Amino acid sequence: MKRLFPHAMYETLFGVAQLVLVVNALVAVMCAPLVVLLVTTDPSLAWPLYALAAALTGPSIAGAFCAFRAHRDGERGVVRPFLRGVRETWRRALAVSALVAAIVSVALVDVFVLVPTGYGAVAAPVLVVIAVLAVATGMNAIAALSEVPSARLVEVLRAAVIMSVRRWPFALGSLAAAGVQVGIFVLAPALAVGLTAAACLYVVWAGSRYSLQPVLRPAPTAPRAAAMAE
């Protein structure tokens, strides 16, 4: 009996399904404090805990990005490249997520404090832009670390913020994907944690890679890697 679909298509579909499910599981485990807070607490009452939990998410995001990169390069496994990415980037990724969480937390608290005052109309939009730019920069920075784990953090952050501004449509696309994921979590937490988180992270990773192409292309050769590395 003739196959309706070629064997390669089944392998591709199985590989994508495995990538999504395994990345979801690994990210959920590593982000367990944030997931528990999202399910059990009110963000407006427990925002300091949310800020602390969000600060710890960088290594898991870096691991997911490394798994996506390995899948793109033809590697069939998911757990090994994920854990390898976490091991190679966790210090820098943690520093990025902690910095982003701090900036966003301070900016949002200031917005709520200043809105009732006469300064709110002027300061609030600026603070919101700062928070959005911090998130976009953080996504680009972790994507850069997943591509060049040995890169210096200062150089990564500089390239990430510049590319976030210069190639803002990609940043907006990534932020839109993150916003959709938040909406799905509000409506169906189990679906968001168990299935769509990996899809959201993949969109963010792809958008960040395209945003960073001017600094990542050509692929880091020995001189380029040496220039970015410590």
C-alpha positions in Angstrom: 0.0 0.0 0.0 1.4 3.4 -1.0 2.2 5.8 1.8 0.1 9.0 1.9 3.1 10.9 3.3 6.8 10.2 3.0 8.7 8.7 5.9 10.8 11.9 6.3 7.6 13.9 7.0 6.7 11.5 9.9 10.2 11.9 11.3 10.0 15.7 11.0 6.6 15.8 12.7 7.7 13.5 15.5 10.9 15.5 16.0 8.9 18.8 16.3 6.4 17.2 18.7 9.3 15.8 20.8 11.0 19.2 20.8 7.8 21.0 21.9 6.8 18.6 24.7 10.3 18.1 26.1 11.2 21.8 26.1 7.8 22.5 27.8 8.5 20.0 30.5 12.1 21.2 31.1 11.1 24.9 31.2 8.2 24.1 33.5 10.5 22.3 35.9 13.1 25.0 35.9 10.5 27.8 36.2 8.4 26.0 38.9 8.6 28.9 41.4 7.1 31.3 38.8 4.5 28.8 37.6 3.4 28.1 41.2 3.1 31.8 41.9 1.1 32.4 38.7 -1.4 29.6 39.7 -1.8 30.4 43.4 -1.3 34.1 44.0 -2.5 37.5 42.9 0.2 39.4 41.0 -0.8 42.7 42.4 -0.3 41.4 46.0 2.8 39.3 45.5 4.7 41.3 42.9 8.0 41.1 44.8 7.9 37.3 44.7 7.0 37.5 41.0 10.0 39.7 40.4 12.3 37.3 42.3 10.9 34.3 40.4 11.2 36.0 37.0 14.8 36.8 37.8 15.5 33.1 37.9 14.1 32.3 34.5 17.1 33.2 32.3 18.9 29.8 32.4 15.7 27.9 31.4 15.1 30.3 28.5 18.7 29.9 27.4 18.4 26.2 27.6 15.3 26.3 25.4 17.0 28.5 22.8 20.0 26.1 22.7 17.7 23.2 22.2 16.0 25.0 19.3 19.4 25.8 17.8 20.5 22.2 18.1 17.2 21.0 16.4 17.9 23.5 13.6 21.4 22.0 13.2 20.0 18.5 12.9 20.5 17.1 16.4 17.7 14.8 17.3 18.0 14.9 21.1 16.4 17.6 23.2 17.4 17.1 26.8 21.1 17.0 26.1 21.4 20.3 24.2 19.0 21.9 26.7 21.1 20.9 29.6 24.3 21.7 27.8 23.0 25.2 27.0 22.0 25.7 30.6 25.5 24.7 31.8 27.3 26.9 29.3 25.2 30.1 29.8 23.5 29.9 33.2 25.6 32.6 34.9 25.2 35.2 32.1 21.6 34.2 31.4 20.8 34.6 35.1 22.4 38.0 35.2 20.3 39.1 32.2 17.0 37.9 33.6 17.8 39.4 37.0 18.6 42.7 35.4 15.5 42.7 33.3 13.3 41.7 36.2 14.8 44.5 38.3 14.3 47.2 35.6 10.7 46.1 34.8 9.7 45.9 38.5 11.1 49.4 39.3 9.5 50.8 36.2 6.1 49.3 36.8 6.1 50.3 40.5 7.0 53.8 39.5 4.1 53.9 37.0 1.6 52.9 39.6 3.0 55.5 42.0 3.2 58.3 39.6 -0.1 57.8 37.7 -2.3 59.4 40.4 0.1 62.4 40.5 0.6 65.3 38.1 3.8 63.7 36.8 2.1 60.5 35.7 1.1 61.7 32.2 4.7 62.5 31.4 6.6 59.8 33.3 4.4 56.8 32.8 4.8 56.5 29.0 8.6 56.8 29.4 8.7 54.2 32.1 6.6 51.8 30.0 8.9 52.2 27.1 11.9 51.5 29.3 10.2 48.3 30.6 9.4 47.1 27.1 12.9 47.9 25.9 14.3 46.0 28.8 12.3 42.9 28.0 13.2 43.1 24.3 16.9 43.5 25.2 16.7 40.6 27.5 15.3 38.3 24.9 17.9 39.3 22.3 20.7 39.0 24.9 19.7 35.4 25.9 19.4 34.5 22.2 22.9 35.9 21.6 24.3 33.9 24.5 22.7 30.7 23.1 24.5 31.3 19.8 27.8 32.4 21.3 28.0 31.1 24.9 31.5 32.5 25.4 30.5 36.1 24.5 31.2 38.8 27.1 28.0 39.9 28.8 28.7 43.7 28.3 29.1 43.2 24.6 26.0 41.0 24.4 23.9 43.6 26.2 25.2 46.4 24.1 24.4 44.5 20.8 21.1 43.4 22.2 19.8 46.9 23.1 21.1 48.4 19.8 19.4 45.7 17.7 16.2 45.9 19.7 16.0 49.6 18.7 17.3 49.3 15.1 15.2 46.2 14.3 12.2 47.0 16.4 9.7 45.1 14.3 11.3 41.8 15.3 11.2 42.9 18.9 7.5 43.8 18.7 6.8 40.4 17.1 8.6 38.6 20.0 6.7 40.8 22.6 3.4 40.0 20.8 4.1 36.3 21.1 4.9 36.7 24.8 1.7 38.7 25.2 -0.3 35.9 23.5 1.3 33.4 25.8 0.2 35.4 28.9 -3.3 35.5 27.5 -3.4 31.8 27.0 -2.1 31.3 30.5 -4.9 33.4 32.0 -7.5 31.5 30.0 -6.0 28.0 30.1 -3.0 27.6 32.5 -2.6 23.9 31.7 -2.4 24.5 28.0 0.0 27.4 28.4 2.4 25.4 30.6 2.1 22.1 28.9 2.0 23.0 25.2 2.3 26.6 24.1 5.2 27.8 26.1 7.7 26.1 23.8 5.9 27.6 20.7 6.1 31.0 22.2 9.8 30.6 23.1 10.5 29.4 19.6 8.9 32.5 18.1 10.9 34.7 20.4 14.1 32.8 19.6 13.5 33.0 15.8 12.7 36.7 16.0 15.7 37.5 18.2 18.0 35.6 15.9 16.8 37.6 12.9 17.1 40.8 14.9 20.7 39.9 15.7 21.8 38.8 12.2 23.9 41.9 11.7 26.1 40.8 14.6 25.8 37.1 14.3 26.4 36.8 10.5 28.7 35.5 9.3 28.6 32.7 11.8 31.2 33.4 14.6 34.5 32.3 13.2 37.6 32.1 15.3 38.5 35.9 15.0 34.9 37.0 15.6 34.4 34.6 18.5 37.7 35.8 20.0 36.6 39.4 19.7 33.4 38.7 21.6 34.8 36.2 24.1 36.6 37.0 27.3 
